[in-house]
Amino acid sequence: MVSKIIKFLNRDLFTMNQAALVLAVFSFLSQVFGLLRDHLLASLVGPSANLDTYYAAFRIPDFMYNSFGVLFSVTVLIPFIAQYVEQEKQDGHNGAFKRFLDSIFSVYMLGMVALSLVAFILMPWLTRIVAPGFSGMEHVHLVLYARIMLISPFLFGLASLLSSFAQVQKKFFAFAIAPLMYNLGILLGIIFLRPMLGTVGIVIGVAVGAVLYFGVQVPTLIKLGKIPHFKLDIDWPIIKRVMTLSLPRTLSSSLNNITFIIIGAMASLLAAGSISIFQFSYNIENTPLLIIGVSYAVAAFPTMTRMYAAGDKKELLNVLYRTTRNIFFMCIPASLLIIVLRAHIVRLLLGAGVFSWNDTRLVAASVALFALSIVAQCMELLMVRAFFAIGDTKTPLVINSWSTIVTIGSVVALLFAYHDLPFFAMFLNDLMRIDGTLGASVVLLPLGFSIGETINAIALWHAFKKKMPVTKTDDRVLLRTILHMIGAGIISATVAYVTLSFVGTSVNQARFVGVLLQAVVATMTGLAMYGIVLRALRNEDILMFIETARSRFWKQKPLVVQEQQEL
């Protein structure tokens, strides 16, 4: 059994669509576990000061990973590793590569251990920044939870560092399964430890999940024989090269985390449960982001990197435009259907136990406002990697910096407008159907976030086009395709909305089964209409999606793969 599992984890993937599909499947399974996690948290704890404390505890560890762990992340190391792999093929030895791995590993261990110790000591003061609205026992618990969670950035960064080589070798399975294991650990904490230890049991589950996240990737590394060793004899010139390249990337990556820290700090000053409402809605909206955006961005990055290294900018653009079409193809119906079905989604995923109708309305409204930027968030993931692939780290850093300012400025402006302009508050409450709810101002947080993300994605796209030989024909073809998808998406969302009303007269909407049946029928009807309209428009993406979904890639042989299809 163990040998079969290891063999499965070590399978090769040979095309970008295969890798994206595998990553998407396991991302979906991970999100199922994640949504089950949220359901248990919502029904057992509910949006409250206690749950706010749990979510706020993630901020410092997450920031540590995004500010130091990604210095040695996949996107940084893959170009270096690809070069060493080519040298191995030519020279027939791996001495330089081994020294590279040992040096990177040693610097990471020294840096992360030191950073973790400092964060552990300063946690009482750091938590005042991320949650200024907390006091008394809330702050005491926040410090304890955040200290326990410090194991997460250490293991996440280590796993990202070590999995880089596996991804270059087209071994994506262990990397894809890791998030599933992380959510499994949290579920174990909720189910088995929370009844005995309370919320701290859930926090311990987070630590267990981090251990599982790292552990599942070890067999692949052992099989590849690329286990690094800690050594004080560090190759500092190569470390300097990596740092020079990765520092702007790290700053760019940490900006999004800074945005969440600031928004979370604002939420701590609003009504109790606001942090939980924001996090629940983001987690729901984050499902298509992880399944679609991350899957395609991760799968496309090695190909774009290799195309640029080979000087083939035209093929790089082909990969970028194809991936962009795939993202729009999946994200447009996902975004519109989430908006239409937002209340049903929240009721099905979270509506149980102590999770009230007031909570349901606020989370549903927040989910819809987050969903406005699903396409933009997915495109941001792709475009940042596209810049990294061509060795440009400055441009995304500058654009993301301005985007952070725009996002925070939008949230602040919306909060002031909501409290100072009654007509704006009435309009938003009526539009989002949250009139009369307690703590309704929390919905301004996802709205401001979506505004910033949309502006950021547009800016990244236009900036990248200026650096590459893009033709007007390429843009016209892409624009026409996207307009087809938008039109089909609007029609499918309309059909889904009508279906909701039709099915609603035949089921008991007060019961879980009735709500589920109504949502499933509406979703399937909407998606069917989306496919029908695109087929009528002779859209290539729907045909390619069907072909990829039908392909039995686990039985394909590498000999039949063409160069332009490789990862």
PLY file of the C-alpha trace (Angstrom):
ply
format ascii 1.0
element vertex 567
property float x
property float y
property float z
element edge 566
property int vertex1
property int vertex2
end_header
0.00 0.00 0.00
2.78 2.41 0.96
4.69 1.68 -2.24
1.55 2.33 -4.31
1.02 5.67 -2.59
4.63 6.69 -3.20
4.36 5.60 -6.84
1.22 7.70 -7.21
2.92 10.75 -5.69
5.85 10.36 -8.10
3.83 10.30 -11.32
4.94 12.67 -14.08
2.60 15.10 -15.84
3.45 16.08 -19.38
1.16 18.93 -20.47
0.07 22.17 -18.89
-3.61 21.24 -19.04
-2.90 17.91 -17.32
-0.99 19.61 -14.52
-3.66 22.30 -14.18
-6.39 19.66 -14.07
-4.60 17.62 -11.39
-3.95 20.74 -9.32
-7.56 21.81 -9.81
-8.94 18.42 -8.72
-6.91 18.33 -5.53
-7.55 22.01 -4.90
-11.25 21.21 -5.14
-10.91 18.35 -2.67
-8.90 20.59 -0.36
-11.60 23.23 -0.60
-14.25 20.64 0.23
-12.32 19.92 3.41
-11.89 23.65 3.96
-15.59 24.32 3.55
-16.36 21.47 5.93
-13.94 23.12 8.36
-15.78 26.43 8.02
-19.15 24.71 8.42
-18.05 23.20 11.72
-16.59 26.50 12.92
-19.73 28.40 11.93
-22.14 25.93 13.52
-20.12 25.18 16.67
-18.59 28.59 17.40
-20.27 31.08 15.07
-19.17 34.63 14.17
-18.12 35.93 17.57
-15.29 37.53 19.49
-13.89 34.05 20.18
-13.75 33.10 16.51
-12.44 36.57 15.62
-9.49 35.84 17.92
-8.80 32.53 16.16
-8.77 34.14 12.71
-6.72 37.13 13.85
-4.05 34.71 15.15
-3.19 33.77 11.55
-2.06 37.27 10.62
1.46 37.31 12.09
2.40 33.73 11.01
1.01 34.39 7.51
3.00 37.59 7.29
6.16 35.75 8.34
5.70 33.22 5.55
4.95 35.88 2.95
7.82 38.11 4.06
10.54 35.46 4.53
9.32 32.04 3.46
8.66 33.14 -0.12
12.27 34.34 -0.41
12.89 30.65 -1.17
9.56 29.84 -2.79
8.73 27.89 -5.92
8.49 30.95 -8.16
11.95 32.09 -7.06
13.84 28.80 -7.17
12.40 27.14 -10.30
14.46 29.25 -12.75
17.67 28.43 -10.82
16.80 24.76 -10.52
15.96 24.54 -14.22
19.44 25.81 -15.04
21.10 23.27 -12.75
19.00 20.46 -14.22
20.23 21.37 -17.69
23.81 21.44 -16.40
23.35 17.98 -14.92
22.18 16.65 -18.28
25.24 18.11 -19.99
27.92 17.55 -17.35
26.63 14.32 -15.81
27.17 15.33 -12.18
25.23 17.25 -9.54
27.92 18.68 -7.26
26.98 22.30 -7.99
23.30 21.53 -7.62
23.85 19.81 -4.26
25.83 22.78 -2.99
23.04 25.08 -4.17
20.37 23.08 -2.33
22.42 22.82 0.86
23.15 26.56 0.87
19.52 27.57 0.30
18.31 25.12 2.93
20.86 26.26 5.52
20.11 29.96 5.08
16.39 29.29 5.27
16.75 27.29 8.49
18.91 29.92 10.15
16.69 32.80 9.09
13.31 31.25 9.88
14.37 29.93 13.29
15.70 33.36 14.25
12.58 35.11 12.93
10.30 32.68 14.79
12.11 33.28 18.07
11.83 37.05 17.68
8.14 36.80 16.78
7.49 34.54 19.76
9.02 37.08 22.15
7.40 40.14 20.58
3.98 38.56 20.01
2.20 40.57 22.77
3.15 43.78 20.96
2.74 42.51 17.38
-0.82 41.38 18.04
-1.72 44.94 19.08
-1.07 45.93 15.48
-3.18 43.25 13.79
-6.10 43.53 16.23
-6.18 46.95 17.91
-9.80 46.40 18.93
-8.96 43.42 21.17
-8.42 43.77 24.90
-8.36 41.70 28.09
-8.65 37.94 27.65
-9.23 38.30 23.91
-5.70 39.68 23.58
-4.25 37.04 25.92
-5.79 34.26 23.84
-4.66 35.93 20.63
-1.04 35.90 21.79
-1.24 32.21 22.75
-2.88 31.15 19.49
-0.44 33.11 17.34
2.55 31.59 19.14
1.29 28.05 18.53
0.75 28.84 14.86
4.37 29.91 14.38
5.13 26.33 13.29
3.04 26.87 10.15
5.21 29.42 8.28
8.32 27.41 9.11
6.97 24.19 7.59
5.15 25.89 4.70
8.31 27.69 3.62
10.39 24.54 3.97
7.87 22.55 1.91
7.82 25.22 -0.81
11.61 25.27 -0.93
11.96 21.50 -1.20
9.08 20.98 -3.64
10.60 23.30 -6.24
12.79 20.55 -7.65
9.88 18.13 -7.82
7.83 20.59 -9.86
10.66 21.16 -12.32
10.71 17.37 -12.76
6.94 17.52 -13.54
5.93 15.85 -10.28
2.93 17.84 -9.09
0.90 15.24 -7.18
2.50 15.66 -3.74
2.38 19.45 -4.09
-1.30 19.21 -5.07
-2.21 16.93 -2.15
-0.44 19.04 0.51
-3.27 21.61 1.02
-5.70 18.72 1.44
-3.60 17.36 4.29
-3.41 20.79 5.92
-7.18 21.11 6.07
-7.39 17.53 7.32
-5.25 18.48 10.31
-7.52 21.42 11.17
-10.58 19.18 10.91
-8.98 16.75 13.35
-8.45 19.64 15.73
-12.07 20.79 15.47
-13.60 17.33 15.82
-11.34 15.71 18.42
-9.41 18.44 20.26
-11.93 21.28 20.51
-14.33 19.34 22.80
-11.48 18.81 25.26
-9.42 22.00 24.92
-11.76 24.55 23.41
-10.51 26.92 20.70
-6.89 26.16 21.52
-7.60 22.61 20.31
-8.46 24.03 16.88
-5.22 26.00 16.92
-3.27 22.81 17.68
-5.07 21.26 14.70
-3.59 24.05 12.55
-0.12 23.01 13.71
-0.89 19.35 12.97
-2.09 20.32 9.50
1.19 22.13 8.83
3.12 18.98 9.78
0.99 16.90 7.41
1.41 19.52 4.65
5.17 19.14 4.84
5.25 15.41 5.49
3.27 14.36 2.41
5.91 15.91 0.13
8.88 14.12 1.70
8.47 10.76 -0.17
8.82 12.47 -3.54
11.98 14.24 -2.46
13.45 11.00 -1.14
12.62 9.27 -4.43
14.35 12.04 -6.37
17.35 11.90 -4.06
17.36 15.65 -3.48
17.39 15.91 0.30
19.48 18.92 1.39
21.69 19.02 4.47
22.36 21.82 6.91
25.89 23.17 6.52
27.69 26.27 7.68
29.81 26.24 4.52
27.30 28.36 2.59
27.75 29.49 -0.99
27.08 33.18 -0.30
27.44 34.37 -3.93
24.53 32.13 -5.02
22.54 33.25 -1.96
23.12 36.84 -3.03
21.87 36.04 -6.54
18.73 34.39 -5.18
18.08 37.26 -2.75
18.57 39.87 -5.44
15.95 38.17 -7.55
13.58 37.16 -4.77
13.49 40.26 -2.58
11.24 42.26 -4.93
9.06 39.16 -5.34
8.84 38.76 -1.60
7.84 42.37 -1.12
5.25 42.00 -3.88
3.86 38.83 -2.31
3.75 40.32 1.19
1.75 43.32 0.01
-1.41 41.26 -0.28
-0.81 39.97 3.23
-0.31 43.52 4.48
-3.65 44.41 2.88
-5.36 41.66 4.85
-3.63 42.71 8.06
-4.88 46.27 7.66
-8.39 45.18 6.69
-8.41 42.75 9.61
-7.33 45.54 11.96
-10.24 47.65 10.68
-12.62 44.71 11.18
-11.48 44.37 14.80
-12.80 47.89 15.39
-16.24 47.03 13.98
-18.94 44.89 15.59
-17.93 41.60 17.24
-17.84 38.83 14.64
-16.80 41.13 11.78
-13.44 39.38 11.32
-15.26 36.04 11.18
-17.82 37.33 8.65
-15.03 38.65 6.46
-13.03 35.42 6.71
-15.99 33.11 6.09
-16.98 35.02 2.96
-13.41 35.19 1.70
-12.95 31.45 2.19
-16.07 30.73 0.13
-15.03 33.10 -2.64
-11.49 31.75 -2.43
-12.62 28.33 -3.65
-12.69 29.20 -7.39
-9.54 31.27 -6.88
-7.60 28.24 -5.64
-9.19 25.73 -7.99
-8.86 27.84 -11.12
-6.41 30.69 -10.60
-3.71 28.93 -8.62
-3.95 25.74 -10.69
-3.42 27.46 -14.03
-0.87 29.96 -12.75
1.25 27.21 -11.16
0.96 25.01 -14.24
1.83 27.80 -16.70
4.78 29.28 -14.80
7.45 26.63 -15.62
6.49 26.72 -19.30
6.64 30.51 -19.53
9.98 30.49 -17.71
11.48 27.98 -20.13
10.06 29.74 -23.21
11.60 33.03 -22.17
14.95 31.35 -21.38
14.89 29.88 -24.89
14.15 33.30 -26.37
10.76 32.20 -27.67
8.61 35.18 -26.68
5.93 34.29 -29.19
5.35 30.89 -27.62
5.38 32.49 -24.16
2.59 34.81 -25.28
0.67 31.86 -26.70
0.86 30.16 -23.31
-0.19 33.36 -21.53
-3.13 34.03 -23.83
-4.29 30.41 -23.72
-4.12 30.39 -19.93
-5.96 33.72 -19.80
-8.74 32.28 -21.93
-8.96 29.22 -19.69
-9.22 31.45 -16.60
-11.96 33.61 -18.09
-13.75 30.54 -19.39
-14.07 29.10 -15.88
-14.16 32.21 -13.72
-16.93 34.13 -15.48
-19.68 31.54 -14.86
-18.27 30.83 -11.39
-18.41 34.51 -10.45
-21.91 35.14 -11.80
-23.40 31.95 -10.39
-21.91 32.68 -6.97
-23.58 36.10 -7.03
-26.94 34.60 -8.01
-26.72 31.68 -5.57
-24.92 33.46 -2.73
-27.65 32.97 -0.11
-28.09 29.30 -1.01
-24.33 28.71 -0.88
-24.02 30.26 2.56
-27.05 28.43 3.92
-25.73 25.10 2.65
-22.15 25.59 3.80
-22.55 27.47 7.06
-26.22 27.62 8.01
-26.44 25.38 11.06
-26.11 25.47 14.84
-25.32 28.90 16.25
-24.92 30.48 12.78
-27.85 32.92 12.68
-29.94 34.38 9.84
-28.25 37.75 10.46
-24.88 36.03 9.93
-26.18 34.35 6.79
-27.26 37.63 5.20
-23.97 39.36 5.96
-21.80 36.52 4.70
-23.94 36.15 1.56
-23.60 39.85 0.75
-19.86 39.74 1.39
-19.46 36.65 -0.83
-21.21 38.43 -3.70
-18.97 41.49 -3.35
-15.86 39.31 -3.24
-17.10 37.42 -6.31
-16.96 40.62 -8.35
-13.17 40.26 -8.47
-12.73 36.51 -8.95
-11.49 36.96 -12.51
-9.20 39.79 -11.44
-7.70 37.79 -8.56
-7.02 34.79 -10.81
-5.46 37.00 -13.47
-3.29 38.69 -10.87
-1.83 35.31 -9.90
-1.06 34.55 -13.55
0.33 37.97 -14.44
2.68 38.15 -11.46
4.14 34.79 -12.51
4.36 36.01 -16.10
6.52 38.92 -14.95
8.62 36.57 -12.84
9.08 34.28 -15.84
10.72 37.10 -17.82
12.87 38.13 -14.87
10.99 41.38 -14.15
10.36 41.69 -10.42
10.18 45.47 -10.18
7.03 46.09 -12.23
4.65 43.83 -10.25
6.10 45.22 -7.02
5.36 48.80 -8.05
1.88 47.96 -9.34
0.99 45.85 -6.31
2.19 48.65 -4.02
-0.16 51.12 -5.65
-2.92 48.53 -5.60
-2.51 48.10 -1.85
-2.91 51.83 -1.39
-5.97 51.85 -3.65
-7.53 48.92 -1.79
-7.04 50.40 1.68
-8.11 53.82 0.45
-11.25 52.31 -1.08
-12.17 50.51 2.16
-11.65 53.65 4.25
-13.60 55.83 1.82
-16.48 53.33 1.66
-16.67 53.07 5.46
-16.82 56.85 5.80
-19.42 57.11 3.04
-21.52 54.38 4.64
-21.58 56.14 8.00
-21.79 59.74 6.76
-24.01 59.43 3.67
-27.40 57.89 4.57
-28.50 57.54 0.94
-25.40 55.45 0.14
-26.00 53.19 3.14
-29.66 52.74 2.16
-28.77 51.99 -1.46
-26.12 49.41 -0.53
-28.32 47.76 2.11
-31.22 47.45 -0.33
-28.99 46.23 -3.18
-27.33 43.55 -1.05
-30.51 42.73 0.91
-28.95 43.43 4.31
-31.34 46.15 5.46
-31.88 45.86 9.22
-28.92 43.52 9.87
-26.53 44.14 12.75
-22.92 44.97 11.79
-23.79 45.57 8.12
-20.78 47.86 7.60
-18.54 44.77 7.34
-19.62 44.33 3.69
-17.62 47.44 2.80
-14.43 45.45 3.39
-14.89 42.95 0.52
-16.24 45.70 -1.75
-13.11 47.80 -1.27
-10.96 44.71 -1.72
-12.61 43.88 -5.06
-12.10 47.43 -6.33
-8.38 47.26 -5.57
-7.94 43.77 -7.08
-9.69 44.73 -10.32
-7.53 47.83 -10.80
-4.43 45.78 -10.00
-5.18 43.06 -12.57
-5.86 45.60 -15.33
-2.64 47.46 -14.56
-0.56 44.26 -14.55
-1.99 43.15 -17.91
-1.30 46.45 -19.66
2.18 46.71 -18.17
3.10 43.22 -19.38
1.82 43.90 -22.89
4.22 46.83 -23.19
7.17 44.47 -22.63
6.17 41.81 -25.15
5.54 41.71 -28.92
1.76 41.64 -28.65
-0.16 42.23 -31.90
-3.53 43.89 -32.30
-4.81 40.65 -33.78
-3.97 38.80 -30.57
-5.88 41.37 -28.54
-8.90 41.33 -30.86
-9.16 37.55 -30.77
-8.86 37.50 -26.98
-11.36 40.34 -26.53
-13.89 38.69 -28.83
-13.54 35.40 -26.95
-13.95 37.10 -23.57
-17.03 38.99 -24.76
-18.53 35.68 -25.88
-17.87 34.25 -22.42
-19.34 37.28 -20.67
-22.46 37.12 -22.84
-22.83 33.39 -22.23
-22.23 33.94 -18.52
-24.94 36.59 -18.23
-27.40 34.34 -20.04
-26.48 31.38 -17.83
-26.82 33.48 -14.65
-30.23 34.71 -15.80
-31.37 31.19 -16.50
-30.07 30.07 -13.10
-31.98 32.89 -11.38
-35.22 31.98 -13.16
-34.64 28.33 -12.31
-34.28 29.24 -8.64
-37.71 30.82 -8.64
-39.25 27.94 -10.57
-37.79 25.16 -8.41
-38.45 27.17 -5.23
-42.19 26.70 -5.65
-41.78 22.92 -5.61
-39.40 22.37 -2.66
-39.37 23.20 1.02
-36.84 26.06 1.23
-36.75 25.83 5.00
-34.99 22.46 4.86
-31.44 21.60 3.82
-32.52 19.13 1.13
-34.85 21.65 -0.45
-32.20 24.38 -0.56
-29.64 21.91 -1.93
-31.96 20.67 -4.66
-32.85 24.22 -5.65
-29.19 25.26 -5.83
-28.02 22.15 -7.70
-30.76 22.35 -10.34
-30.13 26.06 -10.86
-26.37 25.55 -11.09
-26.57 22.65 -13.55
-29.12 24.50 -15.67
-26.95 27.62 -15.71
-23.78 25.72 -16.59
-25.58 23.77 -19.30
-26.79 27.02 -20.82
-23.27 28.44 -20.62
-21.92 25.49 -22.58
-24.76 25.60 -25.11
-24.26 29.28 -25.83
-20.50 28.88 -26.23
-20.97 25.90 -28.54
-23.38 27.97 -30.59
-20.72 30.68 -30.81
-18.18 28.04 -31.90
-15.98 28.75 -28.92
-12.79 26.66 -28.89
-12.40 26.69 -25.13
-15.50 24.61 -24.41
-14.27 21.95 -26.83
-10.78 21.93 -25.35
-12.19 21.70 -21.83
-14.26 18.66 -22.76
-11.26 17.03 -24.44
-9.00 17.66 -21.41
-11.62 16.38 -18.96
-12.01 13.20 -20.99
-8.28 12.58 -21.43
-6.91 9.63 -19.44
-3.65 11.47 -18.75
-2.44 8.97 -16.14
-2.09 6.37 -18.93
-0.42 8.63 -21.47
3.18 7.97 -22.46
5.74 10.76 -22.56
6.95 9.73 -26.02
3.88 11.22 -27.68
4.22 14.64 -26.05
5.23 17.55 -28.23
7.68 20.17 -27.05
5.21 23.04 -27.01
2.91 21.06 -24.72
5.48 20.36 -22.04
5.41 21.99 -18.65
0 1
1 2
2 3
3 4
4 5
5 6
6 7
7 8
8 9
9 10
10 11
11 12
12 13
13 14
14 15
15 16
16 17
17 18
18 19
19 20
20 21
21 22
22 23
23 24
24 25
25 26
26 27
27 28
28 29
29 30
30 31
31 32
32 33
33 34
34 35
35 36
36 37
37 38
38 39
39 40
40 41
41 42
42 43
43 44
44 45
45 46
46 47
47 48
48 49
49 50
50 51
51 52
52 53
53 54
54 55
55 56
56 57
57 58
58 59
59 60
60 61
61 62
62 63
63 64
64 65
65 66
66 67
67 68
68 69
69 70
70 71
71 72
72 73
73 74
74 75
75 76
76 77
77 78
78 79
79 80
80 81
81 82
82 83
83 84
84 85
85 86
86 87
87 88
88 89
89 90
90 91
91 92
92 93
93 94
94 95
95 96
96 97
97 98
98 99
99 100
100 101
101 102
102 103
103 104
104 105
105 106
106 107
107 108
108 109
109 110
110 111
111 112
112 113
113 114
114 115
115 116
116 117
117 118
118 119
119 120
120 121
121 122
122 123
123 124
124 125
125 126
126 127
127 128
128 129
129 130
130 131
131 132
132 133
133 134
134 135
135 136
136 137
137 138
138 139
139 140
140 141
141 142
142 143
143 144
144 145
145 146
146 147
147 148
148 149
149 150
150 151
151 152
152 153
153 154
154 155
155 156
156 157
157 158
158 159
159 160
160 161
161 162
162 163
163 164
164 165
165 166
166 167
167 168
168 169
169 170
170 171
171 172
172 173
173 174
174 175
175 176
176 177
177 178
178 179
179 180
180 181
181 182
182 183
183 184
184 185
185 186
186 187
187 188
188 189
189 190
190 191
191 192
192 193
193 194
194 195
195 196
196 197
197 198
198 199
199 200
200 201
201 202
202 203
203 204
204 205
205 206
206 207
207 208
208 209
209 210
210 211
211 212
212 213
213 214
214 215
215 216
216 217
217 218
218 219
219 220
220 221
221 222
222 223
223 224
224 225
225 226
226 227
227 228
228 229
229 230
230 231
231 232
232 233
233 234
234 235
235 236
236 237
237 238
238 239
239 240
240 241
241 242
242 243
243 244
244 245
245 246
246 247
247 248
248 249
249 250
250 251
251 252
252 253
253 254
254 255
255 256
256 257
257 258
258 259
259 260
260 261
261 262
262 263
263 264
264 265
265 266
266 267
267 268
268 269
269 270
270 271
271 272
272 273
273 274
274 275
275 276
276 277
277 278
278 279
279 280
280 281
281 282
282 283
283 284
284 285
285 286
286 287
287 288
288 289
289 290
290 291
291 292
292 293
293 294
294 295
295 296
296 297
297 298
298 299
299 300
300 301
301 302
302 303
303 304
304 305
305 306
306 307
307 308
308 309
309 310
310 311
311 312
312 313
313 314
314 315
315 316
316 317
317 318
318 319
319 320
320 321
321 322
322 323
323 324
324 325
325 326
326 327
327 328
328 329
329 330
330 331
331 332
332 333
333 334
334 335
335 336
336 337
337 338
338 339
339 340
340 341
341 342
342 343
343 344
344 345
345 346
346 347
347 348
348 349
349 350
350 351
351 352
352 353
353 354
354 355
355 356
356 357
357 358
358 359
359 360
360 361
361 362
362 363
363 364
364 365
365 366
366 367
367 368
368 369
369 370
370 371
371 372
372 373
373 374
374 375
375 376
376 377
377 378
378 379
379 380
380 381
381 382
382 383
383 384
384 385
385 386
386 387
387 388
388 389
389 390
390 391
391 392
392 393
393 394
394 395
395 396
396 397
397 398
398 399
399 400
400 401
401 402
402 403
403 404
404 405
405 406
406 407
407 408
408 409
409 410
410 411
411 412
412 413
413 414
414 415
415 416
416 417
417 418
418 419
419 420
420 421
421 422
422 423
423 424
424 425
425 426
426 427
427 428
428 429
429 430
430 431
431 432
432 433
433 434
434 435
435 436
436 437
437 438
438 439
439 440
440 441
441 442
442 443
443 444
444 445
445 446
446 447
447 448
448 449
449 450
450 451
451 452
452 453
453 454
454 455
455 456
456 457
457 458
458 459
459 460
460 461
461 462
462 463
463 464
464 465
465 466
466 467
467 468
468 469
469 470
470 471
471 472
472 473
473 474
474 475
475 476
476 477
477 478
478 479
479 480
480 481
481 482
482 483
483 484
484 485
485 486
486 487
487 488
488 489
489 490
490 491
491 492
492 493
493 494
494 495
495 496
496 497
497 498
498 499
499 500
500 501
501 502
502 503
503 504
504 505
505 506
506 507
507 508
508 509
509 510
510 511
511 512
512 513
513 514
514 515
515 516
516 517
517 518
518 519
519 520
520 521
521 522
522 523
523 524
524 525
525 526
526 527
527 528
528 529
529 530
530 531
531 532
532 533
533 534
534 535
535 536
536 537
537 538
538 539
539 540
540 541
541 542
542 543
543 544
544 545
545 546
546 547
547 548
548 549
549 550
550 551
551 552
552 553
553 554
554 555
555 556
556 557
557 558
558 559
559 560
560 561
561 562
562 563
563 564
564 565
565 566
